[in-house]
Amino acid sequence: MPTGKRKWSAGVTRRSDALDLESDVFKQDDPRRIARSLKRSAEHSRRRKSSPYRSAMSMLTFYINRAGRNLPEKRRTTLEAAKHSLRRLFHRS
């Protein structure tokens, strides 16, 4: 299988039609910082097709799912905490 076909999900993260993400946003160690960055990107995007909250949460969930079992436990914990921070930023329960 060609390399370009196997790495389609990395391209989605880089060239998403929903959000213009800050570079290396998912590599940050602070969950609140990740959540604020996603919120800012979602609110400023003119290309998203759903609400800012839904777009931001979808991108975060996509990244977590894409990494799958290769995501270290510490990283997964940080990203899951970013989900909770994102819910709080958007006043969701």
C-alpha positions in Angstrom: 0.0 0.0 0.0 1.5 3.4 -0.9 2.6 5.6 2.0 0.2 8.4 1.0 -2.8 6.1 1.4 -1.7 4.9 4.8 -1.2 8.3 6.3 -4.5 9.9 5.2 -5.5 10.7 8.8 -2.4 12.8 9.4 -3.4 14.9 6.4 -6.8 15.4 7.9 -5.3 16.9 11.0 -3.0 19.2 8.9 -5.6 20.2 6.3 -8.9 20.0 8.0 -11.8 21.8 6.4 -13.3 22.4 9.8 -10.5 24.1 11.7 -7.2 25.9 11.2 -5.3 24.4 14.0 -2.2 26.0 15.7 0.9 23.9 15.0 1.6 21.1 17.4 -1.6 21.9 19.4 -2.0 18.3 20.4 1.6 18.0 21.7 1.1 20.6 24.4 1.3 19.3 28.0 -1.4 21.6 29.5 -5.0 20.4 28.8 -6.5 23.8 29.3 -4.1 25.3 26.8 -5.1 22.6 24.2 -8.8 23.3 24.9 -8.4 27.1 24.6 -6.5 26.7 21.3 -9.2 24.4 19.9 -11.9 26.7 21.1 -10.2 29.7 19.5 -9.7 27.8 16.2 -13.3 26.7 16.1 -14.7 30.1 16.8 -12.6 31.8 14.2 -13.1 29.2 11.5 -15.4 30.2 8.6 -15.2 26.7 7.0 -16.7 24.6 9.8 -20.1 23.0 9.1 -21.4 22.6 12.7 -21.1 24.5 16.0 -17.7 25.6 17.3 -18.1 23.2 20.3 -18.9 20.2 18.0 -16.0 21.0 15.6 -13.5 21.4 18.4 -14.6 18.2 20.2 -14.7 16.3 16.9 -11.1 17.2 16.1 -9.8 16.3 19.5 -11.7 13.0 19.5 -10.4 12.3 16.0 -6.8 12.8 17.1 -7.2 10.5 20.1 -8.9 7.8 18.0 -6.3 8.1 15.2 -3.5 7.4 17.7 -5.2 4.4 19.1 -3.1 2.0 21.1 0.1 3.9 20.1 -0.9 6.9 22.3 1.0 6.7 25.6 -1.1 6.7 28.7 0.2 10.0 29.9 -0.7 11.6 26.6 -4.2 10.0 26.5 -4.8 11.4 30.1 -3.8 14.9 29.0 -6.0 14.8 25.9 -9.0 13.4 27.9 -8.5 16.2 30.4 -8.5 18.6 27.4 -12.0 17.3 26.6 -13.2 18.1 30.0 -11.6 21.6 29.8 -13.3 22.1 26.4 -16.7 21.2 27.8 -16.2 23.7 30.6 -15.0 26.5 28.2 -18.2 25.9 26.2 -20.4 25.7 29.3 -21.4 22.1 28.7 -21.8 19.5 31.4 
